[in-house]
């Protein structure tokens, strides 16, 4: 009986892992909400321009 419960638990966990990977693609973030600068790849903090864009 304990083996059946263990196998059922493992199968349920595999099923959850399989369906957890199926994510629907969401809308792309606007340019100000990107996490990195498209030019230099630095992380962006805040809504101001990146230091590489200031010149």
Secondary structure, 3 states (H helix, E strand, C coil): CHHHHHHHHHHHHHHHHHHHCCCCCCCCCCHHHCCECCCCCCECCCCCCCHHHHC
